[in-house]
Amino acid sequence: PILNFPNTISQKDFKGWVQERGLYFPNQWDNRFTPVLSMNDEGESPKTGSLLVAPYGKGHYIYTGLSFFRELPAGVPGAYKLFANMLSLGKQKLDKKTNIKG
């Protein structure tokens, strides 16, 4: 759902991100959250806290440490696609995490 609607997100969507893709990735979270992505820069270990989703009332709560404040103004297509998916998250079930390597 969050990685497949309305856009299919793959590793290629994380190419060309400016500076660092994100910061403030938590290393622990409440068990109601599902980690959606696992990513790392070259030479670093994967971090799974970059995008967390939890059901909340009739919707979802999304936490992200991804640097949309850099990527969207820079016109990075993958950032726009993922942001649109976050806004479109509806009543679908959550995807399993995907490992994105730098």
VEXDO-847150 format. One record per atom (N, C-alpha, C): residue in one letter; atom name; z, y, x. Coordinates in pm, 1 decimal. Layout:
// VEXDO-847150
<code = A | site = CA | c3 = Z | c2 = Y | c1 = X>
...
//
This chain:
// VEXDO-847150
<code = P | site = N | c3 = 0.0 | c2 = -121.3 | c1 = 78.7>
<code = P | site = CA | c3 = 0.0 | c2 = 0.0 | c1 = 0.0>
<code = P | site = C | c3 = 0.0 | c2 = 127.9 | c1 = 83.0>
<code = I | site = N | c3 = 102.6 | c2 = 157.4 | c1 = 161.4>
<code = I | site = CA | c3 = 103.1 | c2 = 284.9 | c1 = 234.1>
<code = I | site = C | c3 = 0.7 | c2 = 284.7 | c1 = 348.0>
<code = L | site = N | c3 = -37.4 | c2 = 167.2 | c1 = 395.3>
<code = L | site = CA | c3 = -139.6 | c2 = 160.5 | c1 = 500.5>
<code = L | site = C | c3 = -277.3 | c2 = 124.8 | c1 = 445.5>
<code = N | site = N | c3 = -288.0 | c2 = 107.7 | c1 = 314.8>
<code = N | site = CA | c3 = -415.0 | c2 = 63.8 | c1 = 256.7>
<code = N | site = C | c3 = -466.5 | c2 = 147.2 | c1 = 140.6>
<code = F | site = N | c3 = -388.3 | c2 = 240.8 | c1 = 88.9>
<code = F | site = CA | c3 = -434.0 | c2 = 317.4 | c1 = -26.5>
<code = F | site = C | c3 = -394.0 | c2 = 462.9 | c1 = -14.1>
<code = P | site = N | c3 = -484.8 | c2 = 553.8 | c1 = -32.9>
<code = P | site = CA | c3 = -626.6 | c2 = 535.6 | c1 = -63.4>
<code = P | site = C | c3 = -712.4 | c2 = 507.4 | c1 = 60.3>
<code = N | site = N | c3 = -651.0 | c2 = 515.0 | c1 = 177.9>
<code = N | site = CA | c3 = -724.2 | c2 = 491.0 | c1 = 303.1>
<code = N | site = C | c3 = -669.2 | c2 = 368.4 | c1 = 373.9>
<code = T | site = N | c3 = -755.9 | c2 = 292.8 | c1 = 439.6>
<code = T | site = CA | c3 = -711.1 | c2 = 182.8 | c1 = 523.9>
<code = T | site = C | c3 = -679.9 | c2 = 239.9 | c1 = 661.8>
<code = I | site = N | c3 = -556.6 | c2 = 219.9 | c1 = 707.3>
<code = I | site = CA | c3 = -510.7 | c2 = 272.0 | c1 = 836.0>
<code = I | site = C | c3 = -512.7 | c2 = 158.5 | c1 = 937.6>
<code = S | site = N | c3 = -571.4 | c2 = 185.5 | c1 = 1054.8>
<code = S | site = CA | c3 = -576.3 | c2 = 86.2 | c1 = 1162.3>
<code = S | site = C | c3 = -538.5 | c2 = 154.4 | c1 = 1293.4>
<code = Q | site = N | c3 = -538.5 | c2 = 77.1 | c1 = 1400.6>
<code = Q | site = CA | c3 = -504.3 | c2 = 132.5 | c1 = 1531.9>
<code = Q | site = C | c3 = -594.6 | c2 = 248.6 | c1 = 1570.2>
<code = K | site = N | c3 = -720.8 | c2 = 243.1 | c1 = 1532.1>
<code = K | site = CA | c3 = -813.7 | c2 = 350.2 | c1 = 1570.7>
<code = K | site = C | c3 = -773.8 | c2 = 484.8 | c1 = 1509.3>
<code = D | site = N | c3 = -698.2 | c2 = 483.4 | c1 = 1400.6>
<code = D | site = CA | c3 = -654.2 | c2 = 608.0 | c1 = 1338.3>
<code = D | site = C | c3 = -546.1 | c2 = 679.3 | c1 = 1419.6>
<code = F | site = N | c3 = -492.6 | c2 = 613.0 | c1 = 1520.0>
<code = F | site = CA | c3 = -392.0 | c2 = 675.4 | c1 = 1605.6>
<code = F | site = C | c3 = -450.8 | c2 = 721.1 | c1 = 1738.9>
<code = K | site = N | c3 = -579.4 | c2 = 705.5 | c1 = 1756.4>
<code = K | site = CA | c3 = -647.7 | c2 = 755.5 | c1 = 1876.5>
<code = K | site = C | c3 = -672.1 | c2 = 904.9 | c1 = 1858.3>
<code = G | site = N | c3 = -659.3 | c2 = 979.0 | c1 = 1965.7>
<code = G | site = CA | c3 = -688.9 | c2 = 1121.6 | c1 = 1961.6>
<code = G | site = C | c3 = -576.9 | c2 = 1209.5 | c1 = 1909.3>
<code = W | site = N | c3 = -459.3 | c2 = 1152.3 | c1 = 1887.8>
<code = W | site = CA | c3 = -347.6 | c2 = 1235.7 | c1 = 1845.3>
<code = W | site = C | c3 = -308.5 | c2 = 1324.5 | c1 = 1962.9>
<code = V | site = N | c3 = -276.1 | c2 = 1449.5 | c1 = 1936.2>
<code = V | site = CA | c3 = -246.4 | c2 = 1546.1 | c1 = 2041.2>
<code = V | site = C | c3 = -100.8 | c2 = 1533.9 | c1 = 2086.5>
<code = Q | site = N | c3 = -80.0 | c2 = 1562.6 | c1 = 2213.0>
<code = Q | site = CA | c3 = 52.0 | c2 = 1558.9 | c1 = 2275.5>
<code = Q | site = C | c3 = 119.5 | c2 = 1426.7 | c1 = 2244.3>
<code = E | site = N | c3 = 241.2 | c2 = 1426.6 | c1 = 2190.2>
<code = E | site = CA | c3 = 307.0 | c2 = 1300.6 | c1 = 2156.7>
<code = E | site = C | c3 = 291.0 | c2 = 1274.2 | c1 = 2007.0>
<code = R | site = N | c3 = 274.2 | c2 = 1148.7 | c1 = 1971.9>
<code = R | site = CA | c3 = 250.5 | c2 = 1113.7 | c1 = 1830.9>
<code = R | site = C | c3 = 372.4 | c2 = 1138.0 | c1 = 1743.6>
<code = G | site = N | c3 = 489.7 | c2 = 1138.3 | c1 = 1803.7>
<code = G | site = CA | c3 = 609.6 | c2 = 1161.0 | c1 = 1724.7>
<code = G | site = C | c3 = 734.0 | c2 = 1166.3 | c1 = 1810.5>
<code = L | site = N | c3 = 843.6 | c2 = 1201.7 | c1 = 1747.3>
<code = L | site = CA | c3 = 973.1 | c2 = 1202.8 | c1 = 1813.8>
<code = L | site = C | c3 = 1081.1 | c2 = 1182.1 | c1 = 1709.2>
<code = Y | site = N | c3 = 1200.7 | c2 = 1159.6 | c1 = 1756.2>
<code = Y | site = CA | c3 = 1314.7 | c2 = 1132.6 | c1 = 1668.7>
<code = Y | site = C | c3 = 1292.4 | c2 = 1007.6 | c1 = 1583.5>
<code = F | site = N | c3 = 1250.9 | c2 = 900.1 | c1 = 1649.1>
<code = F | site = CA | c3 = 1237.4 | c2 = 771.6 | c1 = 1581.4>
<code = F | site = C | c3 = 1374.4 | c2 = 704.5 | c1 = 1582.7>
<code = P | site = N | c3 = 1432.6 | c2 = 677.7 | c1 = 1467.2>
<code = P | site = CA | c3 = 1562.2 | c2 = 609.6 | c1 = 1466.8>
<code = P | site = C | c3 = 1549.1 | c2 = 466.0 | c1 = 1517.8>
<code = N | site = N | c3 = 1658.0 | c2 = 413.5 | c1 = 1571.6>
<code = N | site = CA | c3 = 1655.4 | c2 = 274.1 | c1 = 1617.1>
<code = N | site = C | c3 = 1736.7 | c2 = 183.2 | c1 = 1525.1>
<code = Q | site = N | c3 = 1796.2 | c2 = 241.6 | c1 = 1422.0>
<code = Q | site = CA | c3 = 1862.8 | c2 = 163.2 | c1 = 1318.1>
<code = Q | site = C | c3 = 1856.3 | c2 = 241.7 | c1 = 1187.6>
<code = W | site = N | c3 = 1860.0 | c2 = 169.4 | c1 = 1074.8>
<code = W | site = CA | c3 = 1849.1 | c2 = 232.7 | c1 = 944.2>
<code = W | site = C | c3 = 1908.0 | c2 = 140.2 | c1 = 839.7>
<code = D | site = N | c3 = 1931.1 | c2 = 193.8 | c1 = 723.6>
<code = D | site = CA | c3 = 1983.5 | c2 = 117.1 | c1 = 611.2>
<code = D | site = C | c3 = 1886.8 | c2 = 5.0 | c1 = 575.1>
<code = N | site = N | c3 = 1940.7 | c2 = -107.3 | c1 = 530.6>
<code = N | site = CA | c3 = 1855.0 | c2 = -222.5 | c1 = 501.1>
<code = N | site = C | c3 = 1765.0 | c2 = -201.7 | c1 = 379.3>
<code = R | site = N | c3 = 1781.3 | c2 = -91.3 | c1 = 307.1>
<code = R | site = CA | c3 = 1690.6 | c2 = -61.2 | c1 = 195.5>
<code = R | site = C | c3 = 1557.0 | c2 = -6.1 | c1 = 244.9>
<code = F | site = N | c3 = 1553.7 | c2 = 37.0 | c1 = 372.0>
<code = F | site = CA | c3 = 1429.8 | c2 = 89.6 | c1 = 429.9>
<code = F | site = C | c3 = 1346.2 | c2 = -22.9 | c1 = 489.3>
<code = T | site = N | c3 = 1214.9 | c2 = -8.4 | c1 = 477.6>
<code = T | site = CA | c3 = 1120.3 | c2 = -100.5 | c1 = 540.0>
<code = T | site = C | c3 = 1048.3 | c2 = -26.0 | c1 = 651.3>
<code = P | site = N | c3 = 1055.5 | c2 = -74.9 | c1 = 776.0>
<code = P | site = CA | c3 = 976.6 | c2 = -12.3 | c1 = 882.6>
<code = P | site = C | c3 = 830.0 | c2 = -51.8 | c1 = 864.3>
<code = V | site = N | c3 = 742.2 | c2 = 47.4 | c1 = 860.2>
<code = V | site = CA | c3 = 601.1 | c2 = 23.2 | c1 = 830.8>
<code = V | site = C | c3 = 517.8 | c2 = 13.6 | c1 = 957.7>
<code = L | site = N | c3 = 551.5 | c2 = 92.5 | c1 = 1058.9>
<code = L | site = CA | c3 = 474.8 | c2 = 94.8 | c1 = 1183.7>
<code = L | site = C | c3 = 562.3 | c2 = 57.8 | c1 = 1302.0>
<code = S | site = N | c3 = 499.5 | c2 = 4.1 | c1 = 1403.2>
<code = S | site = CA | c3 = 561.6 | c2 = -14.3 | c1 = 1533.4>
<code = S | site = C | c3 = 463.5 | c2 = 44.0 | c1 = 1633.1>
<code = M | site = N | c3 = 510.0 | c2 = 136.0 | c1 = 1716.5>
<code = M | site = CA | c3 = 417.3 | c2 = 199.9 | c1 = 1810.3>
<code = M | site = C | c3 = 486.1 | c2 = 230.4 | c1 = 1941.8>
<code = N | site = N | c3 = 403.7 | c2 = 247.8 | c1 = 2043.5>
<code = N | site = CA | c3 = 455.2 | c2 = 285.2 | c1 = 2174.5>
<code = N | site = C | c3 = 345.4 | c2 = 352.2 | c1 = 2255.9>
<code = D | site = N | c3 = 389.4 | c2 = 436.8 | c1 = 2348.0>
<code = D | site = CA | c3 = 298.2 | c2 = 493.9 | c1 = 2446.0>
<code = D | site = C | c3 = 286.4 | c2 = 394.1 | c1 = 2559.8>
<code = E | site = N | c3 = 184.3 | c2 = 411.6 | c1 = 2641.1>
<code = E | site = CA | c3 = 163.0 | c2 = 319.8 | c1 = 2753.4>
<code = E | site = C | c3 = 286.9 | c2 = 311.8 | c1 = 2840.4>
<code = G | site = N | c3 = 325.7 | c2 = 188.7 | c1 = 2875.2>
<code = G | site = CA | c3 = 439.9 | c2 = 167.6 | c1 = 2962.6>
<code = G | site = C | c3 = 574.6 | c2 = 173.0 | c1 = 2892.8>
<code = E | site = N | c3 = 576.4 | c2 = 196.5 | c1 = 2762.6>
<code = E | site = CA | c3 = 702.0 | c2 = 201.7 | c1 = 2688.1>
<code = E | site = C | c3 = 711.3 | c2 = 82.9 | c1 = 2592.6>
<code = S | site = N | c3 = 833.8 | c2 = 51.6 | c1 = 2552.5>
<code = S | site = CA | c3 = 851.8 | c2 = -57.6 | c1 = 2456.1>
<code = S | site = C | c3 = 824.5 | c2 = -6.3 | c1 = 2314.5>
<code = P | site = N | c3 = 779.1 | c2 = -94.0 | c1 = 2224.9>
<code = P | site = CA | c3 = 749.4 | c2 = -52.4 | c1 = 2087.2>
<code = P | site = C | c3 = 872.7 | c2 = 0.3 | c1 = 2014.3>
<code = K | site = N | c3 = 850.0 | c2 = 101.9 | c1 = 1932.4>
<code = K | site = CA | c3 = 955.2 | c2 = 158.7 | c1 = 1848.3>
<code = K | site = C | c3 = 911.3 | c2 = 140.1 | c1 = 1703.2>
<code = T | site = N | c3 = 1002.0 | c2 = 91.0 | c1 = 1619.5>
<code = T | site = CA | c3 = 964.8 | c2 = 61.8 | c1 = 1481.4>
<code = T | site = C | c3 = 1013.8 | c2 = 165.9 | c1 = 1381.6>
<code = G | site = N | c3 = 1077.6 | c2 = 272.4 | c1 = 1426.2>
<code = G | site = CA | c3 = 1133.4 | c2 = 370.8 | c1 = 1333.2>
<code = G | site = C | c3 = 1046.4 | c2 = 491.5 | c1 = 1306.3>
<code = S | site = N | c3 = 917.9 | c2 = 484.8 | c1 = 1336.8>
<code = S | site = CA | c3 = 832.1 | c2 = 602.5 | c1 = 1318.7>
<code = S | site = C | c3 = 798.5 | c2 = 631.2 | c1 = 1172.9>
<code = L | site = N | c3 = 798.7 | c2 = 529.2 | c1 = 1088.7>
<code = L | site = CA | c3 = 768.0 | c2 = 546.2 | c1 = 946.4>
<code = L | site = C | c3 = 849.8 | c2 = 444.4 | c1 = 868.0>
<code = L | site = N | c3 = 945.7 | c2 = 494.7 | c1 = 791.2>
<code = L | site = CA | c3 = 1035.3 | c2 = 409.8 | c1 = 712.6>
<code = L | site = C | c3 = 1019.6 | c2 = 444.6 | c1 = 565.1>
<code = V | site = N | c3 = 1016.8 | c2 = 343.3 | c1 = 480.6>
<code = V | site = CA | c3 = 999.2 | c2 = 365.5 | c1 = 336.8>
<code = V | site = C | c3 = 1105.4 | c2 = 286.9 | c1 = 261.0>
<code = A | site = N | c3 = 1164.4 | c2 = 352.5 | c1 = 161.6>
<code = A | site = CA | c3 = 1263.3 | c2 = 286.0 | c1 = 75.9>
<code = A | site = C | c3 = 1235.4 | c2 = 322.0 | c1 = -69.9>
<code = P | site = N | c3 = 1259.0 | c2 = 228.0 | c1 = -161.1>
<code = P | site = CA | c3 = 1249.1 | c2 = 263.3 | c1 = -302.4>
<code = P | site = C | c3 = 1361.0 | c2 = 361.2 | c1 = -337.1>
<code = Y | site = N | c3 = 1330.3 | c2 = 457.3 | c1 = -423.3>
<code = Y | site = CA | c3 = 1430.4 | c2 = 556.4 | c1 = -463.2>
<code = Y | site = C | c3 = 1401.6 | c2 = 597.5 | c1 = -607.1>
<code = G | site = N | c3 = 1488.0 | c2 = 559.4 | c1 = -697.5>
<code = G | site = CA | c3 = 1464.8 | c2 = 590.5 | c1 = -838.2>
<code = G | site = C | c3 = 1333.0 | c2 = 530.6 | c1 = -883.9>
<code = K | site = N | c3 = 1245.9 | c2 = 615.1 | c1 = -939.2>
<code = K | site = CA | c3 = 1114.6 | c2 = 569.2 | c1 = -984.6>
<code = K | site = C | c3 = 1007.9 | c2 = 586.3 | c1 = -877.5>
<code = G | site = N | c3 = 1048.9 | c2 = 627.7 | c1 = -757.9>
<code = G | site = CA | c3 = 951.8 | c2 = 652.0 | c1 = -651.1>
<code = G | site = C | c3 = 995.5 | c2 = 592.1 | c1 = -519.3>
<code = H | site = N | c3 = 969.1 | c2 = 665.3 | c1 = -412.8>
<code = H | site = CA | c3 = 999.9 | c2 = 619.2 | c1 = -277.7>
<code = H | site = C | c3 = 1054.2 | c2 = 734.4 | c1 = -194.6>
<code = Y | site = N | c3 = 1136.4 | c2 = 700.0 | c1 = -97.0>
<code = Y | site = CA | c3 = 1182.7 | c2 = 794.9 | c1 = 3.6>
<code = Y | site = C | c3 = 1112.3 | c2 = 756.4 | c1 = 132.5>
<code = I | site = N | c3 = 1046.3 | c2 = 853.2 | c1 = 195.7>
<code = I | site = CA | c3 = 973.8 | c2 = 827.3 | c1 = 320.3>
<code = I | site = C | c3 = 1037.5 | c2 = 909.2 | c1 = 431.5>
<code = Y | site = N | c3 = 1074.8 | c2 = 842.8 | c1 = 539.7>
<code = Y | site = CA | c3 = 1116.8 | c2 = 912.1 | c1 = 661.8>
<code = Y | site = C | c3 = 1008.3 | c2 = 889.8 | c1 = 765.4>
<code = T | site = N | c3 = 969.4 | c2 = 997.6 | c1 = 832.3>
<code = T | site = CA | c3 = 876.4 | c2 = 982.2 | c1 = 943.5>
<code = T | site = C | c3 = 913.6 | c2 = 1075.5 | c1 = 1056.9>
<code = G | site = N | c3 = 901.4 | c2 = 1024.7 | c1 = 1177.8>
<code = G | site = CA | c3 = 917.3 | c2 = 1105.2 | c1 = 1297.5>
<code = G | site = C | c3 = 781.5 | c2 = 1139.9 | c1 = 1356.7>
<code = L | site = N | c3 = 674.7 | c2 = 1103.8 | c1 = 1285.8>
<code = L | site = CA | c3 = 539.6 | c2 = 1133.6 | c1 = 1334.6>
<code = L | site = C | c3 = 517.1 | c2 = 1284.7 | c1 = 1333.7>
<code = S | site = N | c3 = 443.8 | c2 = 1333.9 | c1 = 1430.3>
<code = S | site = CA | c3 = 426.0 | c2 = 1478.2 | c1 = 1450.7>
<code = S | site = C | c3 = 310.2 | c2 = 1535.4 | c1 = 1368.9>
<code = F | site = N | c3 = 322.8 | c2 = 1527.6 | c1 = 1237.1>
<code = F | site = CA | c3 = 217.8 | c2 = 1583.2 | c1 = 1151.5>
<code = F | site = C | c3 = 202.2 | c2 = 1733.2 | c1 = 1173.1>
<code = F | site = N | c3 = 308.1 | c2 = 1803.0 | c1 = 1215.0>
<code = F | site = CA | c3 = 300.3 | c2 = 1947.1 | c1 = 1238.2>
<code = F | site = C | c3 = 206.5 | c2 = 1982.0 | c1 = 1354.0>
<code = R | site = N | c3 = 177.8 | c2 = 1885.6 | c1 = 1440.6>
<code = R | site = CA | c3 = 80.1 | c2 = 1905.0 | c1 = 1548.5>
<code = R | site = C | c3 = -56.4 | c2 = 1848.7 | c1 = 1509.6>
<code = E | site = N | c3 = -54.1 | c2 = 1732.7 | c1 = 1446.8>
<code = E | site = CA | c3 = -178.0 | c2 = 1658.4 | c1 = 1421.8>
<code = E | site = C | c3 = -263.6 | c2 = 1719.4 | c1 = 1311.7>
<code = L | site = N | c3 = -201.9 | c2 = 1765.2 | c1 = 1203.8>
<code = L | site = CA | c3 = -279.7 | c2 = 1822.0 | c1 = 1093.5>
<code = L | site = C | c3 = -349.9 | c2 = 1951.7 | c1 = 1134.3>
<code = P | site = N | c3 = -281.3 | c2 = 2048.1 | c1 = 1199.3>
<code = P | site = CA | c3 = -352.8 | c2 = 2168.5 | c1 = 1242.7>
<code = P | site = C | c3 = -462.5 | c2 = 2139.4 | c1 = 1345.4>
<code = A | site = N | c3 = -446.2 | c2 = 2030.5 | c1 = 1422.1>
<code = A | site = CA | c3 = -547.5 | c2 = 1993.7 | c1 = 1521.6>
<code = A | site = C | c3 = -665.2 | c2 = 1919.8 | c1 = 1457.4>
<code = G | site = N | c3 = -655.1 | c2 = 1889.7 | c1 = 1328.3>
<code = G | site = CA | c3 = -764.9 | c2 = 1823.7 | c1 = 1257.6>
<code = G | site = C | c3 = -783.3 | c2 = 1677.4 | c1 = 1292.6>
<code = V | site = N | c3 = -675.7 | c2 = 1608.0 | c1 = 1326.7>
<code = V | site = CA | c3 = -684.4 | c2 = 1466.5 | c1 = 1363.8>
<code = V | site = C | c3 = -708.5 | c2 = 1382.9 | c1 = 1237.2>
<code = P | site = N | c3 = -825.7 | c2 = 1317.4 | c1 = 1226.2>
<code = P | site = CA | c3 = -860.1 | c2 = 1244.2 | c1 = 1103.4>
<code = P | site = C | c3 = -758.2 | c2 = 1138.0 | c1 = 1062.5>
<code = G | site = N | c3 = -707.5 | c2 = 1061.1 | c1 = 1158.0>
<code = G | site = CA | c3 = -611.2 | c2 = 956.1 | c1 = 1124.7>
<code = G | site = C | c3 = -482.6 | c2 = 1011.9 | c1 = 1066.6>
<code = A | site = N | c3 = -440.8 | c2 = 1128.6 | c1 = 1114.1>
<code = A | site = CA | c3 = -320.4 | c2 = 1191.9 | c1 = 1060.6>
<code = A | site = C | c3 = -342.3 | c2 = 1233.2 | c1 = 915.3>
<code = Y | site = N | c3 = -459.5 | c2 = 1288.5 | c1 = 886.6>
<code = Y | site = CA | c3 = -491.3 | c2 = 1326.0 | c1 = 748.1>
<code = Y | site = C | c3 = -493.7 | c2 = 1203.6 | c1 = 657.0>
<code = K | site = N | c3 = -553.5 | c2 = 1095.4 | c1 = 705.1>
<code = K | site = CA | c3 = -561.2 | c2 = 973.1 | c1 = 624.4>
<code = K | site = C | c3 = -421.7 | c2 = 918.3 | c1 = 593.2>
<code = L | site = N | c3 = -336.2 | c2 = 911.0 | c1 = 695.7>
<code = L | site = CA | c3 = -201.9 | c2 = 858.1 | c1 = 674.9>
<code = L | site = C | c3 = -119.8 | c2 = 950.5 | c1 = 585.3>
<code = F | site = N | c3 = -133.6 | c2 = 1081.0 | c1 = 604.5>
<code = F | site = CA | c3 = -59.6 | c2 = 1177.0 | c1 = 522.3>
<code = F | site = C | c3 = -100.3 | c2 = 1163.1 | c1 = 375.3>
<code = A | site = N | c3 = -230.7 | c2 = 1146.8 | c1 = 350.6>
<code = A | site = CA | c3 = -279.0 | c2 = 1126.3 | c1 = 213.5>
<code = A | site = C | c3 = -219.9 | c2 = 998.5 | c1 = 154.4>
<code = N | site = N | c3 = -211.4 | c2 = 893.9 | c1 = 234.8>
<code = N | site = CA | c3 = -152.0 | c2 = 768.5 | c1 = 187.6>
<code = N | site = C | c3 = -4.6 | c2 = 786.9 | c1 = 152.2>
<code = M | site = N | c3 = 66.1 | c2 = 865.0 | c1 = 233.5>
<code = M | site = CA | c3 = 207.2 | c2 = 889.5 | c1 = 205.2>
<code = M | site = C | c3 = 222.1 | c2 = 961.7 | c1 = 71.3>
<code = L | site = N | c3 = 137.0 | c2 = 1059.6 | c1 = 48.4>
<code = L | site = CA | c3 = 142.3 | c2 = 1133.2 | c1 = -78.0>
<code = L | site = C | c3 = 103.1 | c2 = 1045.5 | c1 = -196.7>
<code = S | site = N | c3 = 21.9 | c2 = 944.2 | c1 = -171.5>
<code = S | site = CA | c3 = -29.9 | c2 = 856.9 | c1 = -277.4>
<code = S | site = C | c3 = 56.8 | c2 = 734.5 | c1 = -304.2>
<code = L | site = N | c3 = 163.4 | c2 = 719.0 | c1 = -227.0>
<code = L | site = CA | c3 = 245.8 | c2 = 599.1 | c1 = -243.9>
<code = L | site = C | c3 = 300.8 | c2 = 594.1 | c1 = -385.8>
<code = G | site = N | c3 = 265.9 | c2 = 488.4 | c1 = -455.2>
<code = G | site = CA | c3 = 306.9 | c2 = 476.3 | c1 = -595.2>
<code = G | site = C | c3 = 396.2 | c2 = 357.7 | c1 = -617.4>
<code = K | site = N | c3 = 360.2 | c2 = 276.9 | c1 = -712.8>
<code = K | site = CA | c3 = 443.7 | c2 = 164.2 | c1 = -753.0>
<code = K | site = C | c3 = 404.9 | c2 = 34.6 | c1 = -684.8>
<code = Q | site = N | c3 = 324.3 | c2 = 41.9 | c1 = -579.2>
<code = Q | site = CA | c3 = 281.9 | c2 = -78.7 | c1 = -508.6>
<code = Q | site = C | c3 = 392.5 | c2 = -129.1 | c1 = -417.9>
<code = K | site = N | c3 = 383.5 | c2 = -256.1 | c1 = -380.0>
<code = K | site = CA | c3 = 480.3 | c2 = -314.4 | c1 = -286.8>
<code = K | site = C | c3 = 451.6 | c2 = -263.5 | c1 = -146.2>
<code = L | site = N | c3 = 553.1 | c2 = -264.7 | c1 = -59.9>
<code = L | site = CA | c3 = 539.5 | c2 = -215.4 | c1 = 76.6>
<code = L | site = C | c3 = 468.4 | c2 = -315.3 | c1 = 165.8>
<code = D | site = N | c3 = 385.7 | c2 = -262.5 | c1 = 258.1>
<code = D | site = CA | c3 = 318.9 | c2 = -345.6 | c1 = 357.8>
<code = D | site = C | c3 = 418.2 | c2 = -392.1 | c1 = 462.7>
<code = K | site = N | c3 = 382.4 | c2 = -497.1 | c1 = 534.2>
<code = K | site = CA | c3 = 458.5 | c2 = -537.4 | c1 = 652.2>
<code = K | site = C | c3 = 422.0 | c2 = -441.5 | c1 = 764.2>
<code = K | site = N | c3 = 509.5 | c2 = -427.3 | c1 = 862.6>
<code = K | site = CA | c3 = 481.8 | c2 = -333.9 | c1 = 971.3>
<code = K | site = C | c3 = 360.2 | c2 = -377.2 | c1 = 1052.5>
<code = T | site = N | c3 = 293.9 | c2 = -278.3 | c1 = 1108.3>
<code = T | site = CA | c3 = 176.8 | c2 = -298.6 | c1 = 1192.0>
<code = T | site = C | c3 = 210.2 | c2 = -246.1 | c1 = 1330.4>
<code = N | site = N | c3 = 176.2 | c2 = -318.5 | c1 = 1435.0>
<code = N | site = CA | c3 = 204.5 | c2 = -275.5 | c1 = 1571.3>
<code = N | site = C | c3 = 89.7 | c2 = -190.2 | c1 = 1623.3>
<code = I | site = N | c3 = 119.6 | c2 = -63.9 | c1 = 1656.4>
<code = I | site = CA | c3 = 22.3 | c2 = 30.1 | c1 = 1710.7>
<code = I | site = C | c3 = 56.9 | c2 = 50.6 | c1 = 1857.9>
<code = K | site = N | c3 = -33.0 | c2 = 15.1 | c1 = 1947.4>
<code = K | site = CA | c3 = -7.3 | c2 = 28.9 | c1 = 2091.3>
<code = K | site = C | c3 = -84.3 | c2 = 147.1 | c1 = 2146.9>
<code = G | site = N | c3 = -20.5 | c2 = 218.0 | c1 = 2242.6>
<code = G | site = CA | c3 = -80.5 | c2 = 337.5 | c1 = 2301.5>
<code = G | site = C | c3 = -171.2 | c2 = 310.0 | c1 = 2407.4>
//
